[in-house]
Amino acid sequence: MDTSVILPVEAEGFVQSLETLGLKDVGSTRWFRQHEYIEKLNMQAILNASAMHDEFVKELLVSYGKIPVLVHEMILIEVWKQKVFPILCQLQDFNPKNTFHLYMVIHHEATIINLLETIMFHRDSCEAADDSVLDLVDYCHRKLTLLASKMTRDGATMHNQDNVTMNPGVSSIEELQIQSTALEFEISLKAVSVLILSVTNNVLIDCCPWSRCRKGEIEKYINGKWQKIPVEDHLKMTKLDGQVWISLYNLLLKEDCQRKYDFHSFNKNQLLKLRGFLTEVLIDQLPNLVELQRFLAHLAVTDPAPPKKELILEQIPEMWNHIVSENSGKWKAIAKYQVKETFNPSEDDLRLQAQRLAQTYNLDVMESLIPEKPKCGYCGKEAAKRCSRCQGEWYCHRECQVKRWPKHKKACQLMTEKTSKHWVWW
């Protein structure tokens, strides 16, 4: 089965067209077109990396210098979600019949960080990011700090996905806010893969946001969902655990890092806390950590010389500050403008969006990218039955389908109508 999303020549056109947009443009036709391009590039990049084929999406993004554009677009949506979205949800005259468009905006940040996770594995991608890599570091630091602070403050993860149920008593806007919170947790975990900072690592290892205890059973967040871990596997390392330790290993044992890092008493004490986690079971799974264990043992009995005082030119991330300062005091005006011009589409606009959606998402491709079984659109449990009309919604039982139908009906009709026309045309 051919599960290609786009051909190399199509990908080249998409990459070339990527541009830096403003906050007011979020959700516009121009923005939505770019979202579709990035969505397709993301799916194709994952397929290529998974099958170990030619990663032409990565090569194009590098050669055309578009990685900084992706970073800016991701931070733009981050700002929009923090500054504009809450105001938009509180506007009394905003009661959209269809929240699909809004959800696409909220999901856009997750799409971009997923694409960056796939391509930033390569050194040339990091080099092509140029100065924007500093903004990417700053972005990841915000996400990881948020994740760690919620963990240490509440003793729980940012979001318990098991509690996300779409019941009739919840309004469309409230559903959207719940979905946004769920995505924020997943985005923060993606930030771990993209970049891990040494200061945050200690907190993440100590609190481990991707592990929890519920009703006396250990659960870990693996492949996008919480999974119960058998007693015999409680000490087994997950992918996220491994990424944190490998990052620490590379950061602390590099000669340049040791020469430039100031091992004063506070930093030294924080690093020495890691020794308590370097157990024999852990080292058996990742033998290279023996070297890290030796380094920490040596650090415990020595006082490394402070770094030489040299002229330091400190780079400062600019994207977040620029977007915020450019739109400061305009948040409510932007929200009102977008309610009127962007997020209140006509019937014709909704049909056009449904048609473009059908062309963007190939069901066979999507299923090949999903690492877990689909979930019920009503109760969130594992589902095996799909809506026979639009093929886009899943249910665990007939009862859930009936209860979900009042909210799903509109989208189902639009998808069915436009998908059928699309295939007839072909």
VEXMAR-907827 format. One record per residue (C-alpha): residue in one letter; x negated, y, z. Coordinates in pm, whole numbers, padded with zeros to 5 digits, always signed. Last residue first. Layout:
AXYZ
...
REM end
This chain:
W+01122+01200-00945
W+01424+01431-00938
V+01636+01158-00783
W+01373+01120-00510
H+01383+01488-00417
K+01761+01505-00436
S+01785+01214-00192
T+01538+01379+00044
K+01727+01708+00029
E+02066+01569+00119
T+01943+01321+00376
M+01718+01574+00551
L+01990+01838+00567
Q+02252+01592+00690
C+02019+01449+00955
A+01916+01794+01077
K+02278+01889+01137
K+02379+01555+01294
H+02088+01521+01540
K+02238+01738+01814
P+02586+01583+01811
W+02430+01239+01730
R+02218+01200+02044
K+02494+01039+02252
V+02591+00802+01970
Q+02228+00705+01904
C+02168+00645+02274
E+02463+00404+02290
R+02346+00218+01979
H+02027+00124+02159
C+01654+00202+02154
Y+01678+00488+01905
W+01453+00644+01638
E+01499+00953+01421
G+01349+01018+01076
Q+01505+00752+00856
C+01750+01021+00733
R+02058+00798+00688
S+01987+00467+00860
C+01864+00634+01181
R+01590+00401+01305
K+01605+00109+01547
A+01310-00034+01741
A+01266+00223+02018
E+01044+00241+02325
K+01208+00469+02581
G+01236+00847+02541
C+01603+00868+02640
Y+01757+01043+02338
G+01512+01039+02048
C+01404+00687+02143
K+01030+00637+02116
P+00820+00501+01829
K+00568+00218+01888
E+00213+00326+01946
P-00097+00422+01749
I+00101+00631+01494
L-00113+00704+01186
S+00008+00412+00972
E+00368+00503+01056
M+00311+00857+00930
V+00168+00734+00601
D+00462+00505+00532
L+00707+00780+00628
N+00547+01038+00395
Y+00571+01375+00565
T+00505+01684+00356
Q+00757+01628+00075
A+01044+01552+00313
L+00947+01857+00518
R+00952+02076+00207
Q+01307+01961+00136
A+01415+02018+00495
Q+01266+02368+00489
L+01454+02446+00167
R+01777+02323+00321
L+01719+02536+00629
D+01648+02842+00415
D+01972+02786+00221
E+02170+02756+00544
S+02019+03084+00666
P+01722+03104+00898
N+01728+03261+01245
F+01370+03203+01354
T+01196+03436+01110
E+01355+03776+01049
K+01580+03846+01346
V+01423+03630+01613
Q+01077+03711+01474
Y+01137+04085+01501
K+01272+04054+01856
A+00969+03849+01965
I+00727+04092+01797
A+00891+04387+01972
K+00875+04203+02303
W+00503+04130+02264
K+00404+04473+02134
G+00235+04613+02445
S-00095+04445+02356
N-00089+04318+01996
E-00440+04416+01881
S-00580+04374+02231
V-00450+04016+02256
I-00564+03909+01908
H-00909+04068+01956
N-00957+03924+02304
W-00869+03571+02189
M-01089+03594+01878
E-01398+03757+02029
P-01604+03502+02219
I-01908+03678+02369
Q-02268+03606+02275
E-02531+03674+02539
L-02870+03800+02429
I-03114+03701+02700
L-03457+03858+02731
E-03660+03620+02942
K-03672+03535+03308
K-03820+03188+03318
P-03579+02923+03442
P-03595+02840+03812
A-03841+02562+03902
P-03672+02236+03989
D-03627+02171+04362
T-03695+01804+04425
V-03555+01521+04639
A-03196+01508+04506
L-03306+01595+04150
H-03509+01272+04133
A-03204+01064+04227
L-02998+01265+03976
F-03244+01192+03695
R-03255+00824+03785
Q-02874+00796+03770
L-02873+00976+03435
E-03127+00725+03303
V-02913+00436+03431
L-02620+00599+03245
N-02755+00444+02925
P-02605+00111+03038
L-02244+00220+02971
Q-02014-00069+03072
D-02263-00220+03318
I-02331+00135+03444
L-01966+00177+03543
V-01951-00156+03728
E-02279-00081+03904
T-02137+00247+04032
L-02227+00595+03910
F-01926+00770+04066
G-02094+00857+04397
R-02398+00988+04210
L-02186+01252+04040
K-02170+01455+04360
L-02536+01539+04296
L-02429+01766+04010
Q-02218+01986+04238
N-02495+02006+04498
K-02747+02115+04234
N-02516+02381+04095
F-02463+02525+04446
S-02831+02508+04547
H-02976+02662+04230
F-03054+02441+03930
D-03066+02725+03676
Y-03044+02562+03334
K-03294+02674+03069
R-03565+02407+03101
Q-03327+02124+03187
C-03102+02214+02894
D-03391+02235+02651
E-03525+01898+02767
K-03195+01721+02713
L-03111+01493+03002
L-02835+01703+03156
L-02631+01786+02846
N-02656+01451+02668
Y-02572+01244+02975
L-02295+01477+03080
S-02139+01451+02732
I-02174+01072+02740
W-02005+01063+03081
V-01709+01275+02971
Q-01662+01087+02645
G-01671+00751+02824
D-01397+00850+03064
L-01186+00969+02770
K-01230+00638+02589
T-01131+00444+02898
M-01372+00267+03136
K-01255-00048+03312
L-01245-00010+03688
H-00874-00086+03720
D-00899-00370+03465
E-00861-00668+03705
V-00564-00499+03873
P-00375-00473+03543
I-00341-00120+03403
K+00002+00024+03328
Q-00008+00245+03019
W+00075+00615+02988
K+00093+00725+02623
G-00105+00897+02349
N-00361+00627+02275
I-00445+00572+02644
Y-00327+00774+02945
K-00396+00551+03243
E-00159+00399+03497
I-00245+00241+03835
E+00045+00079+04021
G+00155+00153+04380
K+00477+00320+04274
R+00284+00549+04040
C-00091+00604+04061
R-00253+00829+03802
S-00530+00842+03543
W-00570+01086+03251
P-00616+01383+03486
C-00942+01234+03629
C-00969+01423+03960
D-01338+01373+04040
I-01450+01306+03684
L-01253+01604+03554
V-01380+01835+03828
N-01741+01736+03764
N-01700+01779+03390
T-01574+02137+03414
V-01917+02289+03478
S-02080+02067+03215
L-01845+02173+02936
I-01670+01910+02725
L-01592+01974+02358
V-01365+01831+02095
S-01277+01512+02280
V-01193+01688+02606
A-00997+01947+02408
K-00777+01662+02285
L-00680+01604+02648
S-00572+01968+02677
I-00370+01936+02356
E-00190+01631+02498
F-00092+01818+02815
E+00016+02127+02621
L+00227+01907+02392
A+00438+01788+02682
T+00487+02145+02804
S+00597+02254+02455
Q+00842+01963+02436
I+01001+02072+02764
Q+01024+02432+02639
L+01185+02314+02316
E+01441+02109+02503
E+01523+02418+02709
I+01572+02617+02387
S+01804+02349+02245
S+02010+02344+02564
V+01993+02056+02812
G+02319+01908+02939
P+02347+01676+02636
N+02040+01479+02739
M+01697+01478+02577
T+01478+01295+02821
V+01126+01395+02913
N+01067+01247+03257
D+00829+00976+03135
Q+00614+01248+02984
N+00499+01361+03326
H+00330+01690+03255
M+00039+01883+03389
T-00099+01579+03570
A-00053+01524+03937
G-00218+01617+04266
D-00052+01956+04235
R-00347+02188+04288
T-00635+01959+04187
M-00461+01828+03876
K-00317+02161+03774
S-00661+02317+03810
A-00825+02039+03605
L-00587+02070+03312
L-00596+02448+03314
T-00975+02445+03332
L-00984+02195+03046
K-00759+02408+02827
R-00937+02736+02899
H-01279+02573+02850
C-01164+02427+02520
Y-01066+02774+02395
D-01396+02927+02510
V-01593+02651+02337
L-01387+02707+02021
D-01451+03082+02045
L-01823+03008+02070
V-01795+02773+01771
S-01649+03071+01584
D-02001+03211+01548
D-02091+02949+01283
A-01823+02680+01241
A-02033+02553+00952
E-02302+02437+01196
C-02049+02236+01395
S-01910+02087+01074
D-02264+01999+00957
R-02318+01804+01279
H-02023+01572+01222
F-01776+01469+01495
M-01627+01815+01447
I-01414+01678+01160
T-01169+01453+01346
E-01138+01656+01665
L-01094+01968+01452
L-00799+01807+01271
N-00639+01710+01603
I-00705+02062+01734
I-00523+02196+01430
T-00218+01969+01455
A-00178+02033+01828
E-00176+02410+01772
H+00088+02371+01499
H+00329+02180+01726
I+00467+02499+01881
V+00513+02658+01538
M+00678+02345+01398
Y+00906+02336+01701
L+01027+02686+01626
H+01122+02590+01272
F+01307+02279+01390
T+01508+02473+01647
N+01841+02462+01460
K+02159+02639+01569
P+01951+02918+01720
N+02078+03096+02032
F+01891+03426+02057
D+02113+03717+02165
Q+02021+03674+02531
L+01647+03696+02475
Q+01481+03481+02741
C+01340+03216+02505
L+01181+03486+02286
I+01008+03639+02586
P+00855+03302+02680
F+00748+03243+02314
V+00573+03579+02270
K+00284+03593+02519
Q+00174+03241+02609
K+00293+03049+02304
W+00187+03330+02069
V-00160+03346+02228
E-00212+02972+02178
I-00071+03005+01827
L-00337+03265+01741
I-00604+03051+01910
M-00529+02766+01669
E-00521+02995+01365
H-00855+03151+01465
V-01017+02807+01503
L-00879+02697+01166
V-01007+03013+00996
P-01351+02960+01154
I-01349+02609+00995
K-01281+02755+00650
G-01638+02803+00525
Y-01564+02676+00173
S-01834+02407+00190
V-01745+02298+00544
L-01369+02276+00496
L-01427+02097+00165
E-01665+01841+00317
K-01428+01770+00606
V-01138+01710+00366
F-01361+01496+00144
E-01430+01240+00414
D-01525+00962+00171
H-01379+00647+00324
M-01440+00506+00672
A-01079+00376+00683
S-01007+00562+01007
A-01206+00871+00897
N-01029+00889+00560
L-00683+00838+00712
I-00748+01097+00984
A-00870+01354+00729
Q-00566+01286+00509
M-00324+01347+00797
N-00502+01668+00900
L-00521+01803+00545
K-00148+01738+00504
E-00064+01924+00826
I-00305+02206+00737
Y-00134+02259+00400
E+00213+02242+00556
H+00114+02499+00819
Q-00019+02727+00544
R+00323+02719+00375
F+00491+02792+00708
W+00268+03097+00763
R+00363+03249+00427
T+00730+03172+00486
S+00705+03335+00827
G+00676+03140+01152
V+00376+03335+01280
D+00323+03641+01058
K+00364+03886+01347
L+00063+03730+01517
G-00159+03799+01218
L-00293+03557+00958
T-00645+03445+00863
E-00637+03254+00535
L-00636+02899+00399
S-00590+02905+00019
Q-00927+02747-00062
V-00854+02456+00170
F-00518+02380+00007
G-00663+02398-00345
E-00950+02168-00249
A-00710+01924-00086
E-00511+01905-00408
V-00826+01822-00607
P-00926+01562-00348
L-00585+01389-00372
I-00324+01426-00100
V-00141+01204+00147
S-00294+00870+00055
T-00114+00569+00201
D-00140+00340-00100
M+00000+00000+00000
REM end
